[in-house]
Amino acid sequence: MMALGIDRSQITEDTPLRLGTAAEIYFPDDPPSVKVLRAAGKNGHLRMFRLANKDYTTLKAMKEYHAWLEQPKRRMNAQNPAIAPRSSNPLSEMLRARKEVLKQTPKQALKQKK
């Protein structure tokens, strides 16, 4: 950050910053890696944009991401994946049902059809 000649006082919440720089500013003690932030962006949890094959975000977006990380429901689901909400995607439901049918023997499958 300072090596580039950027003064911290010139950076606002909306100043575009490289992911690593934004992480160092927002999480000074132990910033998450660029890889983690990039994954969060791809999953829609961190607003970012790409320019010249480089990823950028803002401190405002980092603040929103941090708020998302702190949500009690999200933390609870992360600690206990058994209670994580299931996707209601019809395709995934169809595939799950098909897997169950394939686990059955042919006799069981025929009995279930009747």
C-alpha positions, 0 to 999 in steps of 0.5 A: 500500500505505502510502497505504491505511494498511496496515503491511507488518508486518501483511501475512502470506502469507495476507493477501488483496491486490489483484494490483498490491499483491501484485506490488509487494511480491513483485517490488519492482524491476520488478513484472509488470503486473496484466494479466499476473497476471490472465492467469496466474490465468485460465490456472491458474498463479496462485491468485486470487479475484474480489470486487466485480469486483476480483482478489485473491491472496496472497503465498503464491500469488505465491511458488507462481507464482514457483516455477512460473516458475522451473521449468527445463522451463517455461523451456526450452519457452518458449525453444524452442516447437518442443519444447513439449508438444502437447495430447493433446486428441482434438478438437484432434488431429481438427482437425489431421488434418482440416487435413492432409486439406484441404491435399491435392488430391482425387486425393491424398485418394482415393489415401489412402482406398484 
